Amino acid sequence: MAVSDEALLAGMAADDPDAAAVFVRRHQARVYGLALLVVGIPAVAEEVAQETFVRAWRHAGGFDPRRGRATTWLLAIARHAAIDVVRVRRDVPVDPVVMAETLVAPDRLAERVATGTTVDAALARVPHEQATAVVLASVFGLTGAEVAERTGVPLGTAKTRIRLGLRRLREELASLREVTS
Amino acid sequence: MTTDRPGAPRGGRCDELRDALTDVATGTADGVARAAVGEHLAACDRCREELSALSAAADEVLLLAPEQEPPADFEGRVLARIAGGSGRPVAVRRHRARRRALAVAAGACLALAGGAAVWTATAPDRELAAAYRDTLDVANGRSFAAAELVARDAGPGETPRTVGTVFVYDGDPSWAYVVVGDPGAEDSFDVVVATGPGPGVHPQRLGACTVRDGACTAGGVLDGDPHDVTAVRLEAPDGSTWASTGRPEGWTHGW
């Protein structure tokens, strides 16, 4: 049986490089995929992904399984590392609005729902403008003002979309988990 | 139309902080919003639960990103970096490796961005980034962050004013330094560094910031990991918080 992520992180916290190797192999495609989505340049994405695992190694002892899964903990680290890079570079060839629209396109969500991805199913039930705003904030780190500017809506509308969208997403995730459990 | 669920936080301060709470959950809040939410959470269980649930939902969104296999031997390069500096703390050579990687990245970027004009236009950014890394290398530093100190004495409807700046350095040693340019009518402050939201975590007192010629400065070596710093406060002699900041800009829980 595969070793759990929690056990691997405990091993990393105890300076076990073998645990780190298994952890990296298990998660590298997700981490690199997220980094590439946000920064858009393969070499920079690899740097971000490497930095993510170094930070995970450094903070492995601080991982608290009661607060969430190791995968989302790690992806949150990757997101922060990617956004750090985007904020100091003006040459990132990614248009967050185009990417967010692509991620929450109904056809794509429906396709991924069929493969059993809970967050896709939940987002498919969130109004499209709200889902886009939530992705812009949560994945690309855009503030309400930046979402307003990039999507051409008033600041109040952007903030409302993010707020209502995130709450709706939380409810849909909870409801889907109830059904599956 | 979607509305907040019936069990969602209600009430004056909770309603005022709805957007700020959302920003903290998505990781886009600025230092002032973080500080305001942090202070409120200490006294509001419902908002604390709300933030926990919203943060979990925001993190789930990251699973939307399509998986992509990184270039060959990615794992080997990560393990080399970890072994090279144990990850904690990171040695100087890590920055050198990073500089090489960034040079490669910059080259790739040049090709993608489609021309020398873009390369030239971004030269000041690259020079700044290189100078920053050189500065860190000199003192085995890993990062340097700054945040505004905002006075707490603004009345209802008034814009809180920035009274100073906190600098936090993550290196060997790690330290924090406070510069207050607008001390108001106070003669001195205690500089207090708060680390971690949990109970049992004692704030560190860095020392007194004594006003001379309308300004004061104070600083010291941090006892703990600077990544754990959640706020820096200036306490007036009566023990009240006169000014504070949230976590320095760019610092996050996944730092």
Contacts between the chains, C-beta under 8 A, distances in Angstrom:
chain1	res1	chain2	res2	distance
A	15	B	86	6.9
A	17	B	79	6.2
A	17	B	82	6.8
A	17	B	83	6.6
A	20	B	78	7.7
A	20	B	79	6.3
A	20	B	82	5.9
A	21	B	75	6.3
A	21	B	79	6.0
A	24	B	74	7.7
A	24	B	75	4.8
A	24	B	78	5.2
A	24	B	79	7.1
A	25	B	75	5.7
A	28	B	69	7.4
A	28	B	70	5.5
A	28	B	74	5.7
A	28	B	75	6.5
A	28	B	78	7.9
A	29	B	67	4.1
A	29	B	68	6.1
A	29	B	69	5.2
A	29	B	70	7.3
A	30	B	63	7.8
A	30	B	65	7.2
A	30	B	67	5.4
A	32	B	68	5.3
A	32	B	69	7.1
A	32	B	70	3.9
A	32	B	74	7.0
A	33	B	65	4.9
A	33	B	66	5.3
A	33	B	67	4.5
A	33	B	68	3.9
A	34	B	62	6.0
A	34	B	65	4.0
A	36	B	68	5.5
A	37	B	65	4.6
A	37	B	66	7.2
A	40	B	112	7.7
A	41	B	105	6.2
A	41	B	108	5.6
A	41	B	109	5.3
A	41	B	112	6.0
A	42	B	71	7.2
A	42	B	108	6.4
A	43	B	101	7.1
A	43	B	104	4.9
A	43	B	105	4.0
A	43	B	107	7.6
A	43	B	108	4.3
A	43	B	109	7.7
A	44	B	105	4.3
A	44	B	108	7.4
A	44	B	109	7.0
A	45	B	70	7.8
A	46	B	70	5.7
A	46	B	71	6.1
A	46	B	74	6.6
A	46	B	77	8.0
A	46	B	101	7.4
A	47	B	98	7.0
A	47	B	101	4.8
A	47	B	102	6.8
A	47	B	105	5.9
A	49	B	70	5.9
A	49	B	74	7.0
A	49	B	78	7.9
A	50	B	74	7.5
A	50	B	77	6.1
A	50	B	78	5.2
A	50	B	81	6.0
A	50	B	101	7.7
A	53	B	78	4.6
A	53	B	82	7.4
A	54	B	78	7.1
A	54	B	81	5.4
A	54	B	82	6.2
A	54	B	87	5.2
A	54	B	90	7.2
A	54	B	94	7.9
A	55	B	87	7.9
A	55	B	254	6.6
A	55	B	255	6.9
A	57	B	82	5.1
A	57	B	87	3.9
A	57	B	88	7.4
A	58	B	87	4.4
A	58	B	88	4.4
A	58	B	90	7.9
A	59	B	227	7.3
A	59	B	254	7.7
A	67	B	52	7.5
A	67	B	56	8.0
A	68	B	56	5.7
A	68	B	59	6.3
A	71	B	63	7.3
A	72	B	56	7.5
A	72	B	59	4.0
A	72	B	60	6.2
A	72	B	62	6.4
A	72	B	63	7.1
A	73	B	59	7.6
A	73	B	254	7.7
A	75	B	59	6.8
A	75	B	62	3.9
A	75	B	63	7.0
A	75	B	65	7.7
A	76	B	27	7.5
A	76	B	59	5.2
A	76	B	62	6.7
A	76	B	253	7.3
A	76	B	254	4.9
A	77	B	254	3.6
A	78	B	62	7.6
A	78	B	254	8.0
A	79	B	27	7.1
A	79	B	62	5.8
A	79	B	254	7.4
A	80	B	27	6.8
A	80	B	252	4.5
A	80	B	254	4.4
A	80	B	255	6.6
A	81	B	254	7.5
A	83	B	27	7.8
A	84	B	250	6.5
A	87	B	250	7.5
A	88	B	125	6.6
A	88	B	128	7.9
A	88	B	129	6.1
A	89	B	109	7.9
A	89	B	122	7.3
A	89	B	125	6.4
A	90	B	121	7.9
A	90	B	122	5.9
A	90	B	125	6.2
A	91	B	109	5.5
A	91	B	113	5.3
A	91	B	118	5.9
A	91	B	122	5.0
A	91	B	125	7.9
A	93	B	109	7.9
A	93	B	112	5.4
A	93	B	113	6.2
A	103	B	64	4.9
A	103	B	65	7.8
A	104	B	64	7.8
A	117	B	63	6.9
A	118	B	60	7.5
A	119	B	60	4.6
A	119	B	61	6.3
A	119	B	63	5.0
A	119	B	64	6.2
A	120	B	64	6.9
A	122	B	60	7.7
A	123	B	61	7.5
A	123	B	64	7.3
A	126	B	2	7.9
A	127	B	2	6.7
A	130	B	2	7.0
A	134	B	26	7.7
A	134	B	58	7.5
A	134	B	61	6.3
A	135	B	61	6.0
A	135	B	64	6.8
A	137	B	22	7.9
A	137	B	23	7.8
A	137	B	26	4.1
A	137	B	28	5.5
A	137	B	58	7.6
A	138	B	26	4.8
A	138	B	27	7.5
A	138	B	58	4.3
A	138	B	59	7.7
A	138	B	61	4.2
A	138	B	62	7.0
A	139	B	61	5.9
A	139	B	62	6.2
A	139	B	64	6.9
A	139	B	65	7.1
A	141	B	26	7.8
A	141	B	27	6.4
A	141	B	28	5.8
A	142	B	28	6.8
A	143	B	23	7.1
A	143	B	28	4.8
A	143	B	30	7.9
A	144	B	19	6.9
A	144	B	23	7.2
A	144	B	28	7.6
A	159	B	19	5.1
A	159	B	22	7.7
A	162	B	22	5.8
A	162	B	26	6.9
A	163	B	18	6.1
A	163	B	19	6.0
A	163	B	22	4.6
A	164	B	2	4.7
A	164	B	3	7.5
A	164	B	4	7.5
A	165	B	2	7.8
A	166	B	22	5.8
A	166	B	25	6.5
A	166	B	26	7.0
A	166	B	54	5.5
A	166	B	57	5.8
A	166	B	58	6.2
A	167	B	2	7.3
A	167	B	4	5.8
A	167	B	5	6.7
A	167	B	8	7.0
A	167	B	54	7.1
A	168	B	2	4.8
A	169	B	57	4.9
A	169	B	60	7.6
A	169	B	61	7.3
A	170	B	53	5.3
A	170	B	54	6.1
A	170	B	56	7.5
A	170	B	57	4.0
A	171	B	5	6.2
A	173	B	57	5.9
A	173	B	60	6.2
